[in-house]
Each structure stands twice: as structure tokens, then as C-alpha cells.
Amino acid sequence: MTIGTFDAKTHLSEMLDEIQKGRDYVITKRGVPIARLIPYAEDKKVSRRKITKELKEIRNRTTGEPFSIREAIEDGRP
């Protein structure tokens, strides 16, 4: 649900009750979205998904031949 800053301030208590039930809100300022309020448990899930996605992207960007830690250490020695 989208709500303006004035209405969000006026109805914060009711919004928090609805958020606790699973509803999310987008708060706008002069019609422009500035914040999103979501249930706390959902926030944790989003973070895990985001981290997993980012790790997969990093892994896919990695190039070169596989090597062991021992090889890396030995290559660094004179």
C-alpha cells in the first residue's frame, strides 16, 4: 500500500499493526517513493536472498584456473 508522509505520521500506530500482520507500505513524499516499511521477519529473508544472489554473481565473475591455497602460498614465495 502507498501512503504519503503526513498520513503515515498520523496513522503510524495502525500501520504498525498492519505491518505486523504482513502488509507492507511504501511511503511517498510529494508522490515520490522514499521508504518501504515491511515486516521484520520478511526483511531477514530479503537480506538472505540478496546475499545469496550477490555471492552467485561474484562466483560467476571469477575467471581463471582453479588452484589450491597451498599453490597460492607457494607462488607468492621467492
Residue, then its C-alpha position, 0 to 999 in steps of 0.5 A: m500500500t502507498i501512503g504519503t508522509f503526513d498520513a503515515k505520521t498520523h496513522l503510524s500506530e495502525m500501520l504498525d499493526e498492519i505491518q505486523k500482520g504482513r502488509d507492507y507500505v511504501i511511503t511517498k513524499r510529494g508522490v515520490p517513493i522514499a521508504r518501504l516499511i515491511p515486516y521484520a521477519e520478511d526483511k531477514k529473508v530479503s537480506r538472505r536472498k540478496i546475499t545469496k544472489e550477490l555471492k552467485e554473481i561474484r562466483n560467476r565473475t571469477t575467471g581463471e584456473p582453479f588452484s589450491i591455497r597451498e599453490a597460492i602460498e607457494d607462488g607468492r614465495p621467492 
